[in-house]
């Protein structure tokens, strides 16, 4: 499982540029589904045939990043954000463009750190002129954090844990689930970080009866953190509400009942800032009952996001239980 | 049925966005076993909990008209249960400054009454006296000891404000959730007036869910119904001290018809004509920012829906002393009924080609 997470987090695939991660996930899941397809926007949909209602699981495979907007005469690259990248986390970071070019982020002279915004930052790719920079990258090329995976024992840390850990959970659950009662659509979505876009179109195409997103959520267990009753290591998190969705009461209950009956450790989650793919799925067509299984994560959208293997394992178990459960109660 | 009694039943029910089942039952019971039995052809809930009350039209090629009034209300949600106190966050646009001192109901394993306490003025320092308390620093006190509280209340339980509907003078009523239960009451009044009346149009009165968190119920119910015309019935700001007359509408002077990009000009025209036919006095409101009501969601569904917006003047919006005049609700219902009666397939055909030269 850790190897899988390492493989997935090492790939640079910011929103809109998910080719590499899609190919990697395709090779991980192809032996564990009956059908695999890619839709017009690039969502990867792996189908497990069944006779019951249709469940869509969604884990987004894109990650936040940076996009080159201008190259100056000395070869410095100005950039804008792709998704929720904060300037305070960027200075001094090493980044990698999707074509492999590596750079580091520098900052203009500031009188006060409060003046810091993305306009004051630039990427230095080691070029000596505009021309030499243009041989390496073009306007519109995208980069991501360049940070390795580290195994800290019970906990692991990497960039893009949001939401490669969700992808890993979904892949592992597919592998472990022998019989599905429902028809299961495992969707690895694109462009979540820029507005749940892949989830919206994939859900319209699939037209599911039930939607479950698998994504990271925040925690309140670090020094002087924002108050939140979710901690690392206390189990998978069953979402009640975030800014994008209020979990359908029967779907939330389905997840709680499955966790309780099978001894899966879980926490209930109210996330006051942030959203996830279920936000788009539940508003599809005439409405889809939806919920979210979250993996608690520290330092979300930083270059080093940390999760706990206890929570990862619990999330895999819960996803697998939903795949093999009779979900008719939640649809009544 | 007396409309004020029904309004009271509606407004004292809880139905925070995402948990509207109780208020939904109040409405559906009225049609299945209450005074409104027989007024509707069909009543159903969709996947997200929108309550759709349909009254069939007489014409086989009847145009479909959707009226949407949201039944959800703003409220709170439990974020942490610690010691003897419940921490919470808002659901929808709660004005945090009016929360201190409120009575609430925590919808836990059972309903638990509580209050939102406040630090007494005697022991506030100057900084505290001059700034408003943040929601994350507030707490609900239920009186329960820590272990019993933890057994009754969990993270994610919903909390509603507790407040009776109070009769003020001059047909004015004050309470919580009048935004937009006043609109739901107007739908009931519309159906009462249409009872036994044969009209061409197929009428879908929808008590929508999750308006206060982003027009979510209206979006999916409109997709399901696929209407030819959609009208949201919501509230707008009533005249009150501190609000300029140009931004506010007087209570008791009738429904307010919105004019703006989310309102189809022919729908507005027909609403005005229906008001004139029925002798309903109305006010008009320029509404340049279209995103505030269900109209916006309905307009953008499928290949587009011609929409209108009828508002009931309401004072002190998003507090627990929202105030309306019952006459405005009645007149709104009367206007909607006349609008239904006036609809035919020619009107709907006209909507489709009115922008062609």
Interface residues (C-beta under 8 A of the other chain):
Chain A: X220 X226 X227 X228 X229 X240 X241 X246 X248 X249 X252 X267 X268 X269 X270 X272 X282 X283 X284 X285 X286 X287 X288 X289
Chain B: X17 X18 X19 X21 X46 X47 X48 X50 X77 X78 X79 X80 X81 X87 X89 X91 X136 X154 X155 X156 X210 X213 X216 X217 X219 X220 X221 X223 X224
